[in-house]
């Protein structure tokens, strides 16, 4: 039954919730802007408030660009929301600042952690700290590779047969797909990394290192190690890609170029990108991300997730009401996928007709089962800034062996500085 038709049946959905909150409570809920989701949010909130007349949800939508700064500023001032939704890349920031409340299973109407996680096949690794969960996923996502079949055919290739399974084989295929001008400059690229996308150069190096049996960061030791044999191999690959004029950071966002027919292959779309391809009238096919020859791990591109979390500094009644709302909201996963493209690996989503009708779904599920989360850091933005500065030095010709030790030093200094700031916030 669609969400819009369920208001009349709302009395039955409160059976799991236990006793009502004793006094009227207002719960402040901040969400980042995702236009297809907003109407669904409002309908869920209306349904929840009708079922729980002693709880009022104060709902605010904040632009994506302003959301992280507004959240941190509000938390630092002690005026942050009771419920907020954010990505796995930044949850460590909030955990170290003691902003994240561990899940209150009783308030959610659940017996224990297993009663929650058994509803999902994955997605919780990004929000577990010291053995405890601190949020519930509202989206679990990974990227795969999409081919524009018409552009591949024009180059005499068929992605069903010719799509490269290894990073080593990718440059030759990309060159065959590339159309160059008289000066050898690509007018249309065969494949390129999403250089302007900040997350790409956290996900992709980590993805490649995971395949090689390594990682950029040891979360327990809280120290990065770019300057390793595996790290040098990965960043030489990026450097060679640009050196051979297959692409580079001078180009537009790869998703935009793929949708515009200027890029034959892109590996930075999730399953959520398919409606955009269909709107652009692209005849696409989907493929696993390449692996290194002799890879130790058969993982695709790293997983990320968005979690609904509760502010540990909120009053106890507000926290209990907030966890009640989190349960209610995340139990609408099927509507959120069908209407806003937000995938979580829950049975009601994977058995939903719209998911089953999606031809890319099996591959994304296979890759999700093999995927890993990228390391979680305090100070994600300044860390990525340092990585991008080092990346660009290497693309401009500096030796990988010279730059990687500098990245290690700069990023480790950032990690220590930002963790100290988070600790100071925790004492406020």
C-alpha positions as CSV (number, residue, x, y, z in Angstrom):
1,X,0.0,0.0,0.0
2,X,1.4,3.4,-0.9
3,X,2.4,5.8,1.9
4,X,-0.2,8.3,0.8
5,X,-3.0,5.8,1.4
6,X,-1.8,4.6,4.8
7,X,-2.8,7.4,7.0
8,X,-6.2,5.8,7.7
9,X,-4.5,2.7,9.0
10,X,-2.0,4.5,11.3
11,X,-3.3,3.1,14.6
12,X,-1.8,-0.3,13.8
13,X,1.7,1.0,13.3
14,X,2.2,2.0,16.9
15,X,2.0,-1.5,18.4
16,X,5.8,-1.8,18.4
17,X,6.4,1.5,20.1
18,X,5.6,0.7,23.7
19,X,4.3,3.3,26.1
20,X,3.8,6.8,24.8
21,X,6.2,9.6,25.8
22,X,5.0,11.0,29.1
23,X,5.1,14.7,28.2
24,X,4.8,16.5,24.9
25,X,8.1,16.6,23.2
26,X,9.4,18.5,20.2
27,X,12.1,16.7,18.1
28,X,14.2,18.8,15.8
29,X,15.0,16.9,12.6
30,X,17.6,18.3,10.1
31,X,17.9,16.7,6.7
32,X,20.2,17.6,3.7
33,X,18.3,18.6,0.6
34,X,17.3,15.8,-1.8
35,X,14.3,17.1,-3.7
36,X,12.7,13.8,-4.5
37,X,12.8,12.8,-0.8
38,X,11.2,16.0,0.7
39,X,7.5,15.2,0.0
40,X,8.0,11.6,1.3
41,X,9.7,13.0,4.5
42,X,6.7,15.3,5.1
43,X,4.2,12.4,4.6
44,X,6.1,10.2,7.0
45,X,6.3,12.9,9.6
46,X,2.5,13.6,9.3
47,X,1.8,9.9,9.7
48,X,4.2,9.7,12.7
49,X,2.7,12.7,14.4
50,X,-0.8,11.3,14.0
51,X,0.2,8.1,15.5
52,X,2.2,9.9,18.3
53,X,0.3,13.0,19.2
54,X,2.6,13.7,22.1
55,X,5.6,14.2,19.7
56,X,6.0,17.1,17.3
57,X,8.7,16.9,14.6
58,X,10.3,20.2,13.7
59,X,11.6,19.5,10.2
60,X,14.2,21.5,8.4
61,X,15.8,20.9,5.0
62,X,19.2,22.5,4.5
63,X,21.1,22.8,1.2
64,X,23.8,20.2,0.5
65,X,26.6,22.8,0.4
66,X,25.6,24.4,3.7
67,X,24.7,21.3,5.6
68,X,28.0,20.2,7.0
69,X,29.0,23.7,8.2
70,X,25.6,24.4,9.7
71,X,25.6,21.1,11.6
72,X,29.0,21.6,13.1
73,X,28.3,25.2,14.0
74,X,25.1,24.3,15.6
75,X,26.6,21.4,17.6
76,X,29.5,23.6,18.7
77,X,27.0,26.1,20.0
78,X,24.9,23.5,21.8
79,X,21.9,24.0,19.5
80,X,22.2,21.1,17.1
81,X,19.2,19.0,16.0
82,X,17.9,16.0,17.8
83,X,17.9,13.9,14.6
84,X,20.2,14.4,11.7
85,X,21.2,12.4,8.6
86,X,24.7,12.3,7.2
87,X,27.3,10.2,5.4
88,X,29.7,7.6,6.6
89,X,32.6,9.8,5.6
90,X,31.8,12.3,8.4
91,X,30.4,10.2,11.2
92,X,33.8,9.9,13.0
93,X,33.8,13.6,13.4
94,X,30.6,13.5,15.4
95,X,31.5,10.4,17.3
96,X,34.8,11.9,18.5
97,X,32.9,15.1,19.5
98,X,30.6,12.9,21.6
99,X,27.6,14.0,19.6
100,X,26.4,10.6,18.6
101,X,24.1,8.7,20.9
102,X,24.3,4.9,20.8
103,X,21.0,3.3,19.6
104,X,18.3,3.0,22.2
105,X,16.7,-0.2,21.1
106,X,14.0,-0.1,23.7
107,X,12.9,3.4,22.5
108,X,12.8,1.9,19.0
109,X,10.6,-0.9,20.2
110,X,13.3,-3.5,19.5
111,X,14.7,-6.2,21.8
112,X,18.3,-5.7,20.9
113,X,20.8,-5.0,18.1
114,X,20.1,-8.3,16.3
115,X,16.4,-7.4,16.0
116,X,17.5,-4.3,14.0
117,X,20.4,-5.6,11.9
118,X,18.6,-8.8,10.9
119,X,16.3,-6.7,8.8
120,X,19.3,-5.7,6.6
121,X,21.9,-7.6,4.7
122,X,24.6,-5.0,5.3
123,X,25.2,-1.3,5.9
124,X,26.1,-1.0,9.6
125,X,29.9,-1.2,9.5
126,X,30.1,2.5,8.8
127,X,28.3,3.5,12.0
128,X,29.8,1.0,14.5
129,X,32.1,2.5,17.2
130,X,33.7,0.4,20.0
131,X,31.2,-2.3,19.3
132,X,28.1,-0.2,19.5
133,X,25.8,1.1,16.7
134,X,25.1,4.8,16.6
135,X,22.7,5.2,13.7
136,X,20.4,3.5,11.2
137,X,21.1,3.6,7.4
138,X,18.8,5.6,5.2
139,X,20.9,4.9,2.1
140,X,23.6,2.3,1.4
141,X,25.4,2.9,-1.9
142,X,28.2,1.8,-4.1
143,X,29.3,2.8,-7.6
144,X,29.7,0.6,-10.6
145,X,30.8,1.3,-14.2
146,X,28.4,2.3,-17.0
147,X,29.1,2.1,-20.7
148,X,27.4,4.2,-23.4
149,X,26.7,1.3,-25.8
150,X,26.3,3.6,-28.8
151,X,29.7,5.1,-28.3
152,X,31.3,1.7,-27.8
153,X,29.7,0.4,-31.0
154,X,31.0,3.4,-32.9
155,X,34.5,2.4,-31.8
156,X,33.9,-1.2,-32.9
157,X,33.6,-2.5,-29.4
158,X,30.9,-4.3,-27.5
159,X,30.9,-3.7,-23.7
160,X,29.2,-7.1,-23.1
161,X,32.4,-8.8,-24.5
162,X,35.1,-6.1,-24.4
163,X,34.7,-4.4,-21.0
164,X,38.0,-4.7,-19.2
165,X,38.1,-6.7,-16.0
166,X,41.4,-5.3,-14.9
167,X,42.9,-1.9,-14.3
168,X,45.9,-3.0,-16.4
169,X,43.6,-3.6,-19.5
170,X,41.6,-0.4,-19.1
171,X,44.0,2.1,-20.7
172,X,44.0,0.3,-24.1
173,X,40.2,0.0,-24.2
174,X,39.9,3.7,-23.2
175,X,42.3,4.7,-26.0
176,X,40.2,2.8,-28.6
177,X,37.1,4.7,-27.3
178,X,38.8,8.1,-27.3
179,X,38.3,10.5,-30.1
180,X,41.1,13.1,-30.5
181,X,41.5,16.3,-32.4
182,X,44.4,17.0,-34.8
183,X,46.6,17.9,-31.8
184,X,45.9,14.7,-30.0
185,X,43.6,16.3,-27.4
186,X,40.6,14.2,-26.5
187,X,37.3,15.6,-27.8
188,X,35.6,12.6,-26.4
189,X,37.2,10.4,-23.7
190,X,36.8,6.6,-23.5
191,X,37.0,6.6,-19.7
192,X,38.1,9.0,-17.0
193,X,38.1,9.3,-13.3
194,X,35.8,11.8,-11.7
195,X,38.6,14.2,-10.9
196,X,36.5,17.1,-9.6
197,X,34.5,14.9,-7.3
198,X,36.1,14.9,-3.9
199,X,34.7,11.6,-2.7
200,X,36.2,9.9,-5.8
201,X,39.7,10.4,-4.6
202,X,38.9,9.0,-1.2
203,X,36.9,6.0,-2.5
204,X,39.1,5.1,-5.5
205,X,42.5,5.0,-3.9
206,X,41.0,3.1,-1.0
207,X,39.2,0.7,-3.4
208,X,42.4,0.0,-5.3
209,X,44.4,-0.4,-2.1
210,X,41.9,-2.8,-0.7
211,X,42.2,-4.9,-3.9
212,X,46.0,-5.0,-3.2
213,X,45.5,-6.1,0.4
214,X,46.3,-2.7,1.9
215,X,44.5,0.4,3.1
216,X,45.2,4.1,3.3
217,X,44.6,4.2,7.0
218,X,44.7,2.1,10.1
219,X,41.7,3.4,12.1
220,X,42.9,1.8,15.3
221,X,46.3,3.4,15.1
222,X,44.7,6.5,13.5
223,X,47.5,7.0,11.0
224,X,47.6,7.1,7.2
225,X,50.2,5.4,5.1
226,X,50.1,6.5,1.5
227,X,53.8,5.9,0.9
228,X,53.8,2.1,0.6
229,X,54.4,-0.2,-2.4
230,X,50.7,-0.5,-2.9
231,X,50.2,3.3,-2.5
232,X,52.9,4.0,-5.1
233,X,51.4,1.5,-7.5
234,X,47.9,3.2,-7.2
235,X,49.2,6.8,-7.6
236,X,51.5,5.9,-10.5
237,X,48.4,4.6,-12.2
238,X,46.6,7.9,-11.8
239,X,49.7,9.8,-12.9
240,X,50.2,7.6,-16.0
241,X,46.5,8.1,-16.9
242,X,46.9,11.8,-17.1
243,X,50.4,11.6,-18.7
244,X,49.0,9.5,-21.5
245,X,46.3,12.1,-22.1
246,X,43.5,9.7,-21.4
247,X,42.0,12.3,-19.1
248,X,42.8,14.4,-16.0
249,X,41.6,17.0,-13.6
250,X,41.2,19.7,-16.3
251,X,38.0,18.0,-17.4
252,X,34.4,18.5,-16.3
253,X,32.8,16.2,-13.8
254,X,32.7,12.8,-15.4
255,X,29.0,12.2,-14.7
256,X,28.1,15.4,-16.6
257,X,30.2,14.4,-19.5
258,X,28.9,10.8,-19.6
259,X,25.3,12.1,-19.6
260,X,26.3,14.6,-22.3
261,X,27.8,12.0,-24.6
262,X,31.3,13.3,-24.1
263,X,32.5,10.2,-22.1
264,X,32.0,6.6,-23.2
265,X,32.4,5.0,-19.8
266,X,32.0,6.3,-16.2
267,X,32.5,4.5,-12.9
268,X,31.1,7.0,-10.4
269,X,27.4,6.4,-10.7
270,X,25.3,4.4,-8.2
271,X,22.1,2.7,-9.0
272,X,20.5,6.1,-8.4
273,X,22.1,7.4,-11.6
274,X,20.0,5.3,-14.0
275,X,17.0,7.6,-14.2
276,X,19.4,10.4,-15.2
277,X,20.8,8.2,-18.0
278,X,17.4,7.3,-19.2
279,X,16.4,11.0,-19.2
280,X,19.5,11.6,-21.3
281,X,18.4,8.8,-23.7
282,X,21.6,6.9,-23.2
283,X,21.5,3.2,-24.0
284,X,23.6,1.9,-21.1
285,X,25.1,-1.3,-19.8
286,X,26.5,-1.8,-16.3
287,X,29.7,-3.5,-15.3
288,X,31.9,-4.4,-12.3
289,X,34.7,-2.0,-11.5
290,X,38.1,-3.4,-12.7
291,X,40.4,-5.2,-10.3
292,X,44.2,-5.3,-10.4
293,X,45.8,-8.4,-11.9
294,X,46.5,-10.8,-9.0
295,X,44.3,-8.8,-6.6
296,X,44.3,-10.1,-3.1
297,X,40.7,-8.9,-2.6
298,X,37.9,-9.1,-5.1
299,X,36.2,-5.9,-4.0
300,X,34.6,-3.3,-6.2
301,X,34.3,0.4,-5.4
302,X,34.1,1.3,-1.7
303,X,30.7,1.5,0.0
304,X,29.3,4.6,1.6
305,X,26.1,5.1,3.5
306,X,23.9,7.8,5.0
307,X,22.7,7.3,8.5
308,X,20.0,8.8,10.7
309,X,21.6,9.6,14.0
310,X,20.5,11.1,17.3
311,X,22.2,13.9,19.3
312,X,23.7,12.6,22.5
313,X,23.3,16.1,24.0
314,X,19.6,16.3,23.6
315,X,17.4,15.7,26.6
316,X,16.5,12.2,27.5
317,X,12.8,12.6,26.5
318,X,13.9,14.1,23.1
319,X,16.4,11.3,22.5
320,X,13.8,8.6,23.2
321,X,11.2,10.3,21.0
322,X,14.0,10.7,18.3
323,X,14.8,7.0,18.3
324,X,11.1,6.3,18.0
325,X,11.0,8.5,14.9
326,X,14.2,6.9,13.5
327,X,12.5,3.5,13.6
328,X,9.3,4.8,12.1
329,X,11.2,6.7,9.3
330,X,13.5,3.8,8.3
331,X,10.6,1.4,8.3
332,X,9.5,3.3,5.1
333,X,12.5,2.1,3.2
334,X,10.4,0.8,0.3
335,X,8.8,4.2,-0.3
336,X,12.1,6.0,0.0
337,X,13.6,3.8,-2.7
338,X,10.7,3.9,-5.0
339,X,10.2,7.7,-4.7
340,X,13.6,9.0,-4.0
341,X,16.1,6.3,-5.2
342,X,17.5,5.8,-1.7
343,X,18.5,2.2,-1.5
344,X,19.0,0.2,1.7
345,X,19.5,-3.6,1.6
346,X,16.2,-4.5,3.4
347,X,13.9,-7.3,2.2
348,X,11.0,-4.9,1.5
349,X,13.3,-3.0,-0.8
350,X,15.0,-5.9,-2.6
351,X,11.7,-7.7,-3.1
352,X,10.0,-4.5,-4.2
353,X,8.7,-4.6,-7.8
354,X,10.6,-1.4,-8.8
355,X,13.9,-2.9,-7.6
356,X,13.3,-6.3,-9.2
357,X,12.6,-4.5,-12.5
358,X,15.9,-2.7,-12.4
359,X,18.3,-4.7,-14.6
360,X,21.4,-3.3,-12.8
361,X,20.2,-4.4,-9.4
362,X,21.8,-7.9,-9.3
363,X,25.3,-6.5,-10.1
364,X,25.0,-3.7,-7.5
365,X,24.0,-6.3,-4.9
366,X,26.9,-8.6,-5.8
367,X,29.4,-5.7,-5.6
368,X,27.8,-4.5,-2.3
369,X,28.3,-7.9,-0.8
370,X,32.1,-7.7,-1.6
371,X,32.6,-4.0,-0.8
372,X,34.3,-2.3,2.1
373,X,33.8,1.1,3.7
374,X,36.6,3.6,3.2
375,X,38.3,4.6,6.5
376,X,36.4,7.0,8.7
377,X,38.4,10.1,9.7
378,X,37.9,13.2,11.8
379,X,38.3,16.2,9.6
380,X,37.3,14.5,6.3
381,X,37.3,17.7,4.3
382,X,40.8,19.0,5.2
383,X,42.1,15.4,4.9
384,X,40.7,15.2,1.3
385,X,42.1,18.7,0.6
386,X,45.6,17.4,1.4
387,X,45.1,14.3,-0.7
388,X,44.0,16.4,-3.7
389,X,46.9,18.8,-3.4
390,X,49.3,15.9,-3.4
391,X,47.4,14.2,-6.3
392,X,47.7,17.4,-8.4
393,X,51.4,17.7,-7.7
394,X,51.9,14.2,-9.1
395,X,49.7,14.9,-12.1
396,X,51.8,18.0,-12.8
397,X,54.9,15.8,-13.0
398,X,56.4,15.6,-9.5
399,X,57.6,12.1,-8.6
400,X,55.2,9.9,-6.8
401,X,58.0,8.7,-4.5
402,X,58.6,12.4,-3.5
403,X,55.0,13.4,-3.0
404,X,53.5,10.5,-1.0
405,X,55.7,11.0,2.1
406,X,54.5,14.7,2.0
407,X,50.9,13.5,1.9
408,X,51.5,11.2,4.8
409,X,53.0,14.0,6.9
410,X,50.3,16.5,6.0
411,X,47.4,14.2,6.5
412,X,48.6,12.8,9.8
413,X,49.1,16.3,11.1
414,X,45.5,17.1,10.0
415,X,44.2,14.0,11.7
416,X,45.8,14.9,15.0
417,X,44.7,18.5,14.8
418,X,41.1,17.7,13.9
419,X,40.8,14.9,16.5
420,X,42.0,17.4,19.2
421,X,39.4,19.9,18.0
422,X,36.7,17.2,18.3
423,X,37.9,16.3,21.8
424,X,37.7,20.0,22.8
425,X,34.1,20.1,21.4
426,X,33.3,17.0,23.4
427,X,34.1,18.9,26.6
428,X,31.8,21.8,25.9
